[in-house]
Amino acid sequence: MGAVSAARTVLELGQNALAAGAGALAVRVAHTGAGWQLAVLDDGPGIPAAVLAGAYPAGHGLALVQAGGRLALQNVPGGALALAALPAGAPAGDLAGAAAALCQHESAPAVALWITGPRGEWRMALPVGPGAGQACAARDAVRRGLEQTGIPPQ
């Protein structure tokens, strides 16, 4: 399996959390010369013991994420935390599109995003809800954040 993009990783981890019952997500994307550091914190029911032990269910994409770098999963008070590290050569992918997809999920009442790049940090509570309008607003906001932080889009 080839390199996994930062966008695909964020999308997979976020969708897994929402599918498990999370209602709110806090997503952090950091890009340095050493690679990508990604974190998804949710308020869901936690991660099943079998998944924590590395038995990733088919279709959840966690095995795909792990193939592209390192993955650490843990239950935390009030939810779960997924931490992923991708190597320096991993592509950004469409981070704005990934964020927009999470914001459109029917069970996501809140999505907060932090981006750290060579030129600083950007953070925002993204607009959520069904419909193309919300997706476009989220996509545009994330594109501005990527530009401000010096992370080239896709």
C-alpha positions, -999 to 999 in steps of 0.1 A, spaced: 0 0 0 14 34 -10 18 66 10 -13 78 29 -22 115 27 -28 137 57 -63 145 44 -72 108 40 -59 101 75 -80 129 91 -110 119 71 -108 82 81 -102 89 118 -130 115 119 -154 92 101 -146 63 124 -153 85 155 -186 98 141 -197 63 130 -190 51 166 -213 77 180 -191 108 186 -210 141 182 -181 165 184 -146 164 170 -114 184 177 -89 179 149 -53 190 149 -31 190 118 6 199 122 32 198 94 69 201 100 100 191 82 98 158 99 63 150 86 27 152 97 13 150 133 -24 144 133 -48 141 162 -86 135 164 -102 139 198 -139 129 201 -167 128 226 -179 93 217 -182 61 236 -145 52 233 -126 26 213 -134 -11 217 -106 -32 234 -100 -53 203 -93 -22 182 -70 -8 209 -51 -41 207 -46 -36 169 -75 -58 156 -88 -32 132 -122 -41 117 -123 -43 79 -138 -12 63 -128 12 90 -97 24 74 -76 21 105 -53 -5 89 -49 19 59 -39 47 82 -14 25 101 2 14 68 11 50 61 28 58 94 23 54 131 -11 52 148 -18 54 186 -54 50 199 -65 55 234 -96 61 254 -97 93 274 -123 107 298 -153 115 278 -142 100 245 -113 88 225 -80 101 210 -64 90 178 -28 102 171 -12 95 137 23 104 124 30 104 87 65 107 72 78 139 57 71 126 22 34 120 28 12 143 7 -12 168 22 -40 156 0 -73 176 0 -74 187 37 -101 213 29 -123 186 13 -117 162 42 -128 189 67 -158 198 46 -169 161 45 -167 158 83 -187 190 87 -215 176 65 -218 144 86 -253 142 100 -241 134 135 -214 161 138 -228 191 157 -193 205 163 -160 203 144 -130 223 156 -98 224 136 -63 235 145 -36 237 117 1 243 125 25 250 96 58 267 89 42 302 92 22 297 124 -11 284 137 -47 288 126 -78 275 145 -115 277 139 -148 261 148 -160 250 114 -196 255 102 -215 222 103 -246 208 89 -260 192 57 -260 209 24 -235 223 -1 -234 257 16 -219 244 48 -194 223 29 -183 252 8 -180 275 39 -159 249 57 -137 242 26 -131 279 21 -122 284 57 -97 256 58 -81 268 25 -75 302 42 -61 284 72 -37 264 51 -26 295 32 -20 314 65 1 286 80 21 280 49 9 245 41 4 242 3 -31 229 -6 -32 195 -23 
